[in-house]
Amino acid sequence: MPPPHPETWLRVTPEGLHCLPGGFTVDPVRPVERAVVTHGHADHARPGHRAVLATPETLAIMRARMGEGRAGESQQPIRPGEEVTHNGVRIRLAPAGHVLGSAQVCLEWKGSRVVVSGDYKRARDPTCAPFEPVPCDVFVTEATFGLPIFRHPPADGEVAKLLRSVALFPERTHVVGCYALGKCQRLIALLREAGWDRPIHLHGALMGLCRLYEELGVRLGDLRPATVAEKAALRGAIVLAPPSAVADRWARRLAEPVVAVASGWMRVRQRARLRGVELPLVISDHADWAELNRTVDEVGAPEVWVTHGRDDALIHAMAGRGIRGRALHLIGLGDDEEDAAPGGGGDAGEHAAAAEGATA
Ligand SMILES: [Zn+2]
């Protein structure tokens, strides 16, 4: 008997992508009996499930963000490469290169294999294991930056830009907006690689996850709280803060702040301008257009399902290469963290991008 088509055993339900024979849902947006969670961002990892299977790092991140009780009544850690079988469905996790602990969920049932990639990127990240392409029959991908204008430059070049500005304005405080899980720690690690060995100051909202990364073996160097009261001491310093704090009074109380934001959306110049960002840094933890297309080709799946983001352009491009694309329109993904287009909804961003054309 030929292997069953993935459409027959993997369905879109209001909870998310549900595996019928396995009885579990990947990244469910509502509380379920059994969840498999790709990574700790709040739009993928939600509270209130009974059983949660994920990497040990993702489970630790969930406990830190939600509290012990809400991060799943029972937690089952599996490491990349380990395999568990649930109701005849083989489950394996493979690194996704997105944030610490992020994993693709590889499912196999009766000889039919689906890989649900969650969020991923292909660019180097010193704080997590690199994405590993897994051949499959159906590849399930995001498309947050699924338009040809989205091309993320090498992150070390963006970090060099920040350090040049710090050298140029030694009296000013550089405050960089970045998301608490993943982006913040990657930025710190890249600064350390670039030779910045002075303390890095953190807004209170970023401290907890940095400490957790360190407990999980990611070294971040000398981190100190950014106390606005001691603004003189922060002259010439680099301060990291959540994007929301960068936009408000908190940042303006620093010494002549240079406002930077690290996000893939900084590619859209108009968006940076609207938010008063003086120094946009295009650093993303999501695949850009070229990475999405390269990944789809590498996994060799004849069929690709797109969970969220700019699915139409990607599906059109894949069709030209003989790959069948299908938009899943999963609800509830891309509402949080970097996916959430800062300063406006996704559509506004697309229009801004279209109006501007490809930015430099
Ligand atoms: Zn994510």
Residues whose N, C-alpha, C, O or C-beta is under 5 A from the ligand:
A	BS01	ZN	H41 D119
